[in-house]
Amino acid sequence: MSKEYLVTLNVLPALEEIVVDCLLMLECEQGFSSYPVSAHHHENKGLSLAEQVTGRQKRIRFQMYVNGDDLAKLLVQLREKFSGSGIQYWVTPVLENGVF
């Protein structure tokens, strides 16, 4: 059994559809989830005046389970397609998952 990881992406709303299309093309075995989140950061670079005042920026968060064999491939494809786009990501090992 291959080790699994949870990959999380924080994406600007303007990139949401492009990221959805990209992830659908990768055919993640277990699919992925997306939902709106508020990102908070100490840098004001690129923030609108309203975002600077409220201290939050709208983002879309994507999460997907990826097995260890596919993780490197996914990250390479995302880097190639979205280099310089400001997408924040992190990878976390999954200790356990399932369906109840």
N, C-alpha and C positions, 0 to 999 in steps of 0.2 A: 504494500500500500504506500502510495506516494504522500509525502507531507503536504498539507494544504495551508494556504495563506489567505488572509483577508487583505485585499488591495482597496485603498480608499483614495479617491481623487476629489479635490475641491476645485471647481471649475467656474469661470465667469459665466453668467447667464447667456451671454452672446455666443458662447461656444457649445451650449448644451446640445443642440441638434447634431452638430458635427461629431461630438463625442459619442452620442447615442449611436449614430450611424457606424462609427469606427468600432465600438464595442460589439454591436450586432454582427459586424463582419467577422470579428474574431471568434464568434460562436462559443462563448464561454459555456461550458457544460451545464452549469447551474444558473445561468443567467446573471443579472445584476439588478441592483436597486438604485433609484435616484430620488432625491428629495431636497427641498430648499433648506439652506442653513444660513446663519449669519456668521461671517468671519470677522474676527477681531484681531487687530495687529497694531503695533506701535508706530509703524510707518504710515504716513499719509500719502505716499506716492501713488498717483493714479486715482485717488478717491475724489468723489464729487464733494461739494460743499456740505450737502446733507449727510453724506457718509462720514465726513470729518466731524460734524457736530454730534451725530449719534454714536460714533465710535464703532460702527459695524458696516460691513459690506455684504451685499447679497451674493451668495454663491450657490451652486448646485453640487451636492455631494453624491458621488457614485461609489457604490461598494459592490465587490464581487469576490467570490471564492475562486481561487486558482490553485491548481496542484503545482507542486514544485517543478515538475517537468515543463510546465507552460509559463511559469513566472518570468523567466528571463526573456522569452519570446515576446510576451505582452509588454514588458518594460521597454524593450528595443523598439517595438512598433510605436508605442506611445511617444517615445523620445523623438523618433524620426518624424512623426506626423505633427507633434505639438511643441517642438523645441522653441523656446522663447515666448510661449503663450502665457506663462505665469501659472500654469496648473501646478498646484501643490499636491503631493502624493505621499503616502506612507504604506508600508507593508508590515503586517503583523502575523505571526504564526497563529494558527488556529489549534487550540488544544482539543476542542471537541465541537462537533456540530451534528445536526440530525433534524428529523421531523417528528413532531408529536401528533 
